[in-house]
Amino acid sequence: MNTQTNHRNTLQQMQQYGHILMLSAWGFAIVFASLLFLYLGHLLDEWLGTAPNFMFGLFFLALVTSIARLYQEAWRKRKKV
């Protein structure tokens, strides 16, 4: 009986770490996508001479898209709980 309790505690800890890892991964994805699109927008602006239009546009596109995907995944996970 004691081993079952230990096993349940271990599973609960692993699930908690899984949630933390998922949030960390999303944080990394949002930052990476934002910086990548910011840089690509900067390159487009230099090439076309339209600074800072593409830089801001692509940055906000990446930010909104990443947050929307995070919201979608959170909504799906909420339904499973």
N, C-alpha and C positions, 0 to 999 in steps of 0.2 A: 504494500500500500504506500509506503514511503517513496518507493521508486516511481510510482505513478504521479505522485505529487511533484517530485523533482522534475519529471518529464514534462508535466503541464507548465511548471514555472519556466523551464527552459524554452518551451514553445512560445509562451507569452513574451519572453524577453526577445526571442528571435523575431516575432511579429513587430514588436516595438522598434527594433533596430531596422527592420525592413521599411517601416514608415519613415524613419529618420533618413535612411539612405535614399528613398524615393524623393523626399523633399530636397535633399542635397543635390541629387541628380537634376531635378528641375531647376534649382537655383543656378547650377552650373550651365545648364542649357540656355536659360534666359540670358545670362551674362554673355556667354559665348556668341549666341546668335545676334545679340544687340551690338556687340563690338565688331563682329564680322560684317554686319550690314552697315554699320557706321563707317568702317574702313572702305567697303565697296562703294558706298555713296560718296565718300571723299574722293576716291579715284575717278568716279564718273564726273563729279563736279570739276575736278582739275582738267579732265579730258574735254568736257563740253563748255567749260567756263561758266558754270551756273551755280557757283558756291553760294550758300550752303543748302540749296534746295534738295538735291538727291540725298545728301548726307542725313539731313533731318527726316526726310520722308522714309528712307529705308530703315533708319533707326527705329522710328515709331511703328513701322510695319512689323519689324521683327519683334518688338516689345509687345504689341497688341496680339500678334499671332501666337507668341509663346505663352502669354497669359491666358489666352482663349483655350489653347490646348491643355494647359494645366487645369483650368476650370472644367473642361470636358472630362478629363481623367478623374478629377475629384468627384464630379457628379456621378460617374459610372461606379466608382468605389463606394460612394454613399449608398447607392441602390443595393450593393452586395451585402452591406452591413446590416 
